Amino acid sequence: MKIAIPSTGKDMNSLMSETLGRSPFIVVYDSQSKDLKSIENPGFQSQDGSGLKVVEKILHTNANVLLTKQIGRKAYSALQAEHFKIELLDSGGTIKSILNKYLKKQEK
């Protein structure tokens, strides 16, 4: 499973970004290989369409799960059309803590 998370930075100790479209980075964690990949969000500074720009990048990573606190209507619809699993979270934290919590939940 590959998990995408909007992030303020490029590593496990970075904080989750509050929104998908305006996050500076997206980190993608591969639960099989334990690899973490960071991509810049092309929509970070955009006035319009930031969510759709980042969705395109996420889809190119072959991720299949998105963990986020907030997602725009258009970005949500675009991911749903690709049968992408979207988990809306109540709280943030570091990428590492969010991943650990999510992966433990999946084991149950």
C-alpha positions in Angstrom: 0.0 0.0 0.0 1.2 3.5 -0.8 0.0 6.3 1.4 0.1 10.0 0.4 0.0 12.7 3.0 0.2 16.5 2.5 3.2 17.8 4.4 5.0 20.9 5.4 8.4 19.2 4.8 10.1 16.3 3.1 10.7 13.8 5.9 9.0 11.7 8.6 9.5 14.5 11.2 7.7 17.1 9.1 4.2 18.1 10.2 1.1 17.2 8.2 -0.1 20.2 6.2 -3.6 21.4 7.2 -4.9 21.3 3.6 -4.1 19.2 0.5 -4.1 21.9 -2.2 -1.9 24.4 -0.3 0.6 21.9 1.2 4.2 22.6 0.1 4.9 18.8 -0.3 3.3 15.5 -0.5 5.1 12.6 1.1 4.3 9.1 -0.2 5.1 6.1 2.1 5.3 2.6 0.7 4.3 0.2 3.5 5.9 -2.8 1.6 9.4 -1.3 1.1 9.2 1.2 3.9 10.4 3.9 1.5 9.4 7.5 1.8 9.3 9.7 -1.2 8.7 13.5 -1.2 7.2 15.5 -4.1 6.8 19.2 -4.4 3.2 20.4 -4.8 3.0 22.4 -8.1 -0.2 24.0 -6.8 1.3 25.3 -3.6 1.5 28.9 -4.8 -1.3 28.8 -7.3 -4.3 31.0 -7.1 -6.7 28.5 -8.7 -6.8 24.8 -9.2 -4.2 23.9 -6.6 -6.1 20.8 -5.5 -6.4 19.4 -9.0 -2.7 20.0 -9.7 -1.6 18.1 -6.6 -4.1 15.3 -7.4 -2.4 14.8 -10.8 1.0 14.5 -9.0 -0.4 12.0 -6.4 -1.9 9.8 -9.1 1.5 9.6 -10.8 3.1 8.2 -7.6 0.8 5.1 -7.8 -0.4 5.8 -4.2 -3.8 4.4 -3.3 -4.6 6.0 0.0 -4.7 9.7 0.9 -4.6 10.8 4.6 -5.6 14.5 4.9 -7.4 16.9 7.2 -9.0 18.9 4.5 -9.6 18.4 0.8 -11.4 20.5 -1.8 -14.5 19.4 -3.6 -12.9 19.1 -7.0 -9.8 17.3 -5.7 -12.0 14.9 -3.8 -14.2 14.2 -6.9 -11.1 13.6 -9.0 -9.6 11.1 -6.6 -13.0 9.3 -6.1 -13.2 8.9 -9.9 -9.9 7.0 -9.7 -11.2 4.8 -6.9 -8.7 6.3 -4.5 -9.2 5.7 -0.7 -9.5 9.1 1.1 -9.2 9.2 4.9 -10.2 12.5 6.5 -8.4 12.9 9.8 -9.5 14.9 12.9 -6.0 15.8 14.0 -2.6 16.3 12.6 0.9 15.7 13.9 4.2 14.5 12.3 4.1 12.3 9.3 5.6 9.5 11.3 2.9 9.6 14.0 0.1 9.8 11.5 1.5 6.8 9.6 2.0 4.8 12.7 -1.5 5.5 13.9 -3.0 4.6 10.4 -1.0 1.4 10.0 -1.9 0.2 13.4 -5.6 0.8 12.6 -5.2 -1.2 9.4 -3.8 -4.2 11.3 -6.9 -4.6 13.3 
